[in-house]
Amino acid sequence: MSNNEHDLKMPSFGSDMKKGTLVQWLVKEGDHIKRGDVVAVIETHKGAIDLDLFEDALIISLLIKEGQQIAVGEPIARLSSTKDSENAPLPQTDVADIEPNPISTTSPVNISASPASTTTATDISSSPASSAVEQDNSNFTTPKDFILATPAARFLATQQQLTLNSLFPEPSNKIVTLTMVEQAIKQKQLSQQSPAMTENVLKPADKKETAKVKATDRAAARPKKGFDKEAMRQAISATVTRSKQQIPHYYLRQRLDITALEDYLLQVNAKLAIDQRLLLAAPLLCAVARTLMDSQQLNGEYTEGHFVASEAIHLANAINLRGGGLVMPVIRAAQTLSPSKMMERLKQQVTHARNDSLVFSELSGGSFTVTSIGERGAEQMFAVIFPPQVAILALGSPHQEVMAVDGSIKIRSVIEASLAADHRVSDGRIGARFLYQLNQLLQNPEALWTV
């Protein structure tokens, strides 16, 4: 066995996820995969999510079949690093029931794998090995009558203004595929037609034509994944309940003076084209990331009874979905970004989140979360820490207040910031210093444009 061979494991898409279902392989044994390519679709308690690779690799073997549910941390495929793939033997096992699918052309994600791990997909949380093909659903909570389905199947049903439950009323452990939805829709249409029309429809030539699905139609449906809103709400409920029960929160509040930042941002935007102008969120997130570099006790994960600090600042940015629910895509190495680069990342994340096109690498590995409901007009909020992280910063809406500045009364633009942190890892002194340093940095906004 080559030293460069390693397992791709079932990833965790949330701290409360124990198992996942392999809905669809998008690769076959022997395929050469580029970093950022999507290799599989995983059904979780939040919906169907694409699993992308963190490196260039050769698929040596696929260890589980579509439809199998296994524990987080269990191997699902065997990989070989690209530098070793030229000498790697061809796979001996012929997986006849796995058809090759076009690999996503998603651009590579600029992230780096943890040096402590040889797994290409981030293994955030692992559970004791039970069975790679275990079908026990006791730790995999889904809503009543929830139907597992591929993203394309969900999208087609939604396009036809139908629910999966109406198409498949009988309980089943099978995963609904695009073909199954197409057949169910066809049967539903036939049942609503007159006998004469039904006879015409069932002619052999027509049936053959109906069974043929254009590749372009499937390609159009493929990217439309689905965060099941009811399942997502249950997942959020489980996460925040666990957080409040297990994490001893402490809260600190700080009024951030953003007057200087707003003034400087006006000058910057005046020199930019309209579509290149920056929102206030971009330099604010840059400021948070830079300040966290001196507050490592707030940046990392608390797992298995101890805290592991993250060397880089991976900001999880909470985004509210229009249809309800919440996702937290991660901005990698945020401390290295200028406000312009941060704005590009924010635009990309919001687009992916609203289009249900976020992939695993965008949803995993956050070391600190920033959330804001300022667009809703709320001036202040107190957030709940998302385990295994140890802190979260909540920002309210910008507003003006009368303040005493250098012995005189002035009107200043401010944002109410509240920090929730884990008392097992840090204390109030650490949190207070972070908020103070953040406010001080905002008084010198020019520094944020220097990377």
C-alpha positions in Angstrom: 0.0 0.0 0.0 1.3 3.4 -0.9 2.1 5.9 1.8 0.0 8.4 -0.1 -3.2 6.3 0.1 -5.7 7.3 2.6 -9.4 7.2 3.4 -12.1 9.7 2.6 -14.4 9.6 5.6 -18.1 10.4 6.1 -17.8 14.1 7.1 -19.8 15.9 9.7 -22.0 18.8 8.5 -22.9 19.8 12.0 -21.9 19.1 15.6 -25.2 17.2 16.2 -24.8 15.0 13.1 -24.0 11.3 13.9 -24.7 9.6 10.6 -25.1 10.4 6.9 -26.5 8.7 3.9 -24.5 8.4 0.6 -27.2 9.4 -1.9 -25.2 9.5 -5.1 -21.6 8.9 -6.3 -20.5 11.4 -8.9 -17.3 9.6 -9.6 -16.1 6.1 -10.3 -13.0 4.1 -9.4 -10.0 5.2 -11.4 -11.2 8.8 -11.8 -8.6 11.6 -11.3 -10.2 14.3 -9.2 -9.1 17.9 -8.9 -9.2 19.8 -5.6 -12.7 21.4 -5.2 -14.4 18.8 -7.4 -17.7 17.3 -6.0 -17.4 13.6 -5.6 -20.7 12.6 -3.9 -24.0 13.9 -2.6 -24.6 13.3 1.2 -28.1 13.4 2.7 -28.0 14.9 6.2 -30.5 16.1 8.7 -30.3 19.5 7.0 -30.8 18.2 3.5 -28.6 17.1 0.6 -25.2 18.6 0.4 -22.3 18.1 -2.1 -19.1 16.6 -0.8 -16.0 18.1 -2.4 -12.4 17.1 -2.1 -9.6 19.2 -0.4 -6.9 17.9 -2.7 -6.1 16.4 -6.1 -6.5 12.7 -5.9 -7.1 9.4 -7.6 -10.2 7.3 -6.6 -8.8 3.9 -5.7 -12.0 2.3 -4.5 -15.5 3.2 -3.5 -16.2 1.5 -0.1 -20.0 1.9 0.2 -22.9 1.8 -2.2 -25.5 4.5 -2.9 -28.2 4.5 -0.3 -26.1 3.3 2.6 -26.1 5.2 5.9 -22.9 5.1 8.0 -21.5 6.9 11.0 -19.5 10.2 10.8 -15.8 9.3 10.6 -16.3 6.0 8.8 -14.4 5.5 5.5 -16.5 5.8 2.3 -13.7 5.8 -0.3 -10.0 5.0 -0.7 -7.9 7.8 -2.3 -4.4 8.3 -3.5 -2.7 11.6 -3.7 -2.1 12.8 -7.2 1.7 12.8 -6.9 1.4 9.0 -6.2 -1.4 8.3 -8.6 0.8 7.7 -11.7 2.1 4.5 -10.1 -1.1 3.5 -8.4 -2.7 0.2 -9.6 -5.9 0.2 -11.4 -8.9 -0.7 -9.3 -9.6 -4.5 -9.4 -13.2 -4.3 -8.3 -15.8 -3.6 -11.0 -18.6 -1.6 -9.4 -21.2 -2.3 -12.0 -24.0 -0.4 -10.3 -22.2 2.9 -10.2 -22.5 4.9 -13.3 -20.1 7.7 -14.1 -21.5 11.2 -13.7 -20.2 14.5 -14.9 -18.0 16.0 -12.2 -18.9 19.5 -11.0 -16.8 22.3 -12.4 -17.0 24.2 -9.1 -13.9 26.3 -8.8 -11.3 25.0 -6.3 -11.7 26.3 -2.8 -8.7 28.0 -1.3 -8.4 26.1 1.9 -5.7 24.1 3.6 -6.2 20.8 5.3 -5.1 20.3 8.9 -1.6 19.0 9.2 -2.7 16.7 12.0 -5.0 14.8 9.7 -4.5 12.7 6.6 -8.1 12.8 5.6 -9.0 14.9 2.6 -12.4 15.8 3.9 -12.4 17.7 7.2 -13.2 15.3 10.0 -14.7 17.7 12.5 -16.3 15.1 14.7 -16.0 11.4 14.7 -18.0 8.7 16.5 -16.9 5.2 17.5 -16.9 2.8 14.6 -20.0 0.9 14.6 -20.7 -0.6 11.1 -19.9 0.9 7.7 -23.3 -0.2 6.5 -25.3 0.2 9.7 -28.9 1.1 9.0 -29.9 2.1 12.6 -31.5 5.6 12.5 -31.5 6.1 16.3 -28.9 8.9 16.1 -30.1 10.4 12.8 -33.1 12.6 13.5 -35.3 13.5 10.7 -38.9 14.9 10.6 -41.8 12.6 10.5 -42.6 11.5 6.9 -39.3 13.1 5.7 -38.3 11.5 2.4 -34.6 11.0 1.4 -34.1 12.2 -2.2 -31.4 13.4 -4.5 -31.1 17.2 -5.0 -32.2 16.8 -8.7 -35.3 14.9 -7.6 -36.3 17.5 -5.1 -35.8 20.3 -7.6 -38.0 18.6 -10.3 -40.8 18.0 -7.8 -40.6 21.7 -6.7 -40.6 22.8 -10.4 -43.9 20.8 -10.9 -45.3 22.4 -7.7 -45.5 18.9 -6.1 -44.3 17.5 -2.8 -42.3 14.2 -2.5 -44.9 13.0 0.0 -47.7 13.4 -2.5 -45.8 11.5 -5.2 -44.6 8.8 -2.8 -47.3 8.4 0.0 -46.2 4.9 1.0 -43.3 4.8 3.6 -40.1 3.5 2.1 -36.4 3.4 3.0 -35.4 3.9 -0.6 -33.8 7.2 -1.8 -35.9 8.9 -4.4 -34.0 9.6 -7.6 -34.7 11.9 -10.5 -35.9 9.0 -12.6 -38.3 7.9 -9.9 -39.8 11.4 -9.7 -40.1 11.6 -13.5 -42.0 8.3 -13.5 -44.2 9.3 -10.7 -45.1 12.6 -12.4 -45.9 10.7 -15.6 -48.2 8.3 -13.7 -49.9 11.2 -12.0 -50.5 12.9 -15.4 -51.9 9.7 -16.9 -54.3 9.2 -14.0 -55.8 12.6 -14.7 -56.3 12.0 -18.4 -59.3 10.4 -20.2 -58.9 6.7 -21.3 -58.5 7.7 -25.0 -55.7 10.1 -24.2 -54.1 7.4 -21.9 -54.1 4.9 -24.7 -52.3 7.3 -27.0 -49.8 8.2 -24.4 -48.9 4.5 -23.8 -47.9 3.7 -27.4 -44.4 2.1 -27.4 -42.7 4.8 -29.3 -44.1 7.4 -26.9 -43.0 5.4 -23.9 -39.5 5.1 -25.2 -39.3 8.8 -25.9 -40.7 9.6 -22.5 -38.0 7.4 -20.8 -35.3 9.3 -22.5 -34.1 12.3 -20.4 -31.9 14.8 -22.1 -28.5 15.3 -20.4 -29.0 19.1 -20.5 -32.2 18.7 -18.5 -30.4 16.6 -15.9 -27.5 19.0 -15.8 -29.9 21.9 -15.2 -31.5 20.0 -12.3 -28.3 18.7 -10.7 -27.1 21.8 -8.9 -30.4 22.4 -7.2 -29.8 20.9 -3.9 -32.2 21.3 -1.0 -31.9 22.4 2.5 -35.1 20.9 3.8 -36.5 23.7 5.9 -38.3 21.6 8.5 -35.3 19.3 8.9 -33.0 22.4 9.2 -35.2 23.9 11.9 -35.0 20.6 13.8 -31.2 20.6 13.4 -30.9 24.2 14.6 -33.1 23.3 17.6 -30.9 20.4 18.5 -27.7 22.4 18.2 -28.8 25.4 20.2 -30.4 23.2 22.9 -27.2 21.3 23.2 -25.3 24.6 23.3 -27.3 26.1 26.1 -27.3 22.8 28.1 -23.6 22.0 27.8 -21.8 25.3 27.3 -21.5 27.8 30.2 -22.0 31.0 28.3 -20.9 34.4 29.5 -21.9 37.6 27.7 -20.2 40.9 27.2 -21.5 44.0 25.4 -19.6 46.8 23.7 -20.7 49.8 21.7 -18.5 50.0 18.6 -17.9 53.5 17.3 -17.9 53.1 13.5 -17.9 56.8 12.5 -14.3 56.8 11.3 -14.9 53.5 9.4 -18.0 54.9 7.6 -16.2 58.1 6.6 -13.2 56.2 5.2 -15.5 53.7 3.4 -17.3 56.6 1.7 -13.9 57.8 0.4 -13.0 54.3 -0.8 -16.3 53.7 -2.5 -16.2 57.1 -4.3 -13.3 55.8 -6.3 -14.9 52.5 -7.2 -17.4 51.5 -9.9 -20.8 50.9 -8.5 -20.6 47.1 -8.8 -17.3 47.1 -7.0 -18.3 49.2 -4.0 -18.0 47.7 -0.5 -20.7 47.1 2.1 -19.9 47.9 5.7 -19.9 44.2 6.6 -16.6 43.6 4.6 -14.3 45.8 6.6 -16.1 44.9 9.8 -15.4 41.2 9.3 -11.8 42.1 8.5 -11.5 43.9 11.8 -13.0 41.0 13.7 -10.5 38.6 12.1 -7.5 40.8 12.7 -8.5 41.3 16.4 -9.0 37.6 16.9 -5.3 37.0 16.1 -4.6 38.4 19.6 -7.4 36.5 21.2 -6.7 32.9 20.4 -8.8 31.6 23.4 -11.9 32.7 21.5 -10.9 31.1 18.2 -11.0 27.3 18.0 -12.9 24.2 19.1 -13.7 22.5 22.4 -13.9 18.8 21.9 -13.4 15.7 24.1 -12.9 17.9 27.2 -10.2 20.2 25.9 -9.7 23.3 23.7 -7.8 23.3 20.5 -7.0 26.8 19.2 -7.0 27.4 15.4 -3.9 29.0 13.9 -5.9 30.8 11.3 -9.2 32.7 11.6 -11.9 30.8 9.8 -15.0 33.0 10.1 -18.4 31.4 10.0 -20.8 34.0 8.6 -24.4 33.3 9.6 -26.7 33.9 6.6 -30.5 33.8 6.9 -32.3 32.0 4.0 -35.3 33.6 2.4 -37.4 30.6 2.9 -36.4 30.2 6.5 -33.5 28.6 8.2 -29.8 29.5 8.7 -26.5 28.4 7.1 -23.0 29.4 8.2 -20.6 29.3 5.3 -16.9 29.7 6.3 -14.5 32.4 5.2 -11.1 30.7 5.3 -8.0 32.5 6.6 -10.1 35.7 7.0 -7.2 37.5 8.7 -5.3 37.6 5.4 -8.1 39.2 3.4 -8.4 42.9 2.4 -11.9 44.4 2.6 -12.2 44.1 -1.2 -11.4 40.3 -1.1 -13.7 39.9 1.9 -16.5 41.5 -0.2 -15.9 39.1 -3.0 -16.2 36.2 -0.6 -19.4 37.6 1.0 -21.1 38.0 -2.4 -20.1 34.4 -3.4 -21.4 33.0 -0.2 -24.7 34.8 -0.3 -25.2 33.7 -3.9 -24.4 30.0 -3.1 -26.6 30.1 0.1 -29.6 31.6 -1.7 -29.2 29.1 -4.6 -28.7 26.1 -2.4 -25.3 25.5 -4.0 -23.0 25.5 -1.0 -20.6 22.6 -0.8 -19.0 20.8 2.1 -15.8 22.9 2.1 -17.9 26.0 2.4 -19.8 24.7 5.4 -17.1 23.1 7.6 -14.2 24.1 9.7 -15.4 27.5 11.2 -13.4 28.6 14.2 -15.5 31.7 15.2 -18.9 32.9 14.2 -20.2 36.3 13.4 -24.0 36.9 13.1 -26.0 40.0 12.5 -29.7 40.9 12.3 -28.9 44.5 11.6 -30.7 44.4 8.3 -33.9 43.6 10.3 -33.5 46.8 12.3 -32.6 45.2 15.6 -30.0 47.2 17.5 -28.8 44.4 19.7 -28.9 40.6 20.0 -27.4 37.9 22.2 -26.4 34.8 20.2 -25.9 31.2 21.1 -22.5 29.5 20.6 -22.5 26.9 17.9 -20.5 23.9 19.2 -17.8 22.9 19.0 -16.8 26.6 18.6 -16.2 28.5 21.8 -17.4 32.0 20.9 -19.8 34.0 18.7 -20.1 37.8 18.0 -23.5 39.3 17.4 -23.7 42.7 15.6 -26.8 44.9 15.6 -27.8 47.6 13.1 -25.8 50.8 12.7 -27.5 53.8 14.2 -26.6 57.2 15.5 -26.2 58.1 19.2 -25.2 61.2 21.1 -21.8 60.6 22.8 -19.3 62.5 24.8 -16.1 62.6 22.7 -12.9 64.5 23.9 -15.0 66.6 26.3 -17.6 67.6 23.8 -21.0 66.2 22.7 -21.1 64.7 19.3 -23.4 62.5 17.2 -21.6 59.2 16.3 -22.4 56.1 14.3 -22.4 53.1 16.4 -23.1 49.3 16.4 -24.0 47.3 19.5 -21.8 44.2 19.7 -22.3 41.4 22.1 -19.9 38.5 22.6 -20.9 35.1 23.9 -18.0 33.0 24.9 -17.4 29.6 26.6 -16.4 30.0 30.2 -14.6 26.7 30.2 -12.0 28.2 27.8 -11.9 31.9 28.5 -13.0 34.4 31.1 -14.5 37.9 31.0 -11.1 39.5 30.9 -10.2 37.8 27.6 -13.6 38.7 26.1 -13.5 42.3 27.3 -10.0 42.8 25.8 -11.2 41.4 22.5 -14.1 43.9 22.3 -11.9 46.8 23.4 -9.2 46.0 20.8 -11.9 45.6 18.1 -13.3 49.1 18.9 -9.8 50.6 18.9 -9.0 49.1 15.5 -12.1 50.6 14.0 -10.8 54.0 14.9 -8.0 53.5 12.5 -9.8 52.0 9.5 -6.9 52.7 7.0 -5.1 49.8 8.7 -7.7 47.3 7.5 -6.7 48.0 3.8 -3.1 47.0 4.6 -2.6 43.2 4.4 
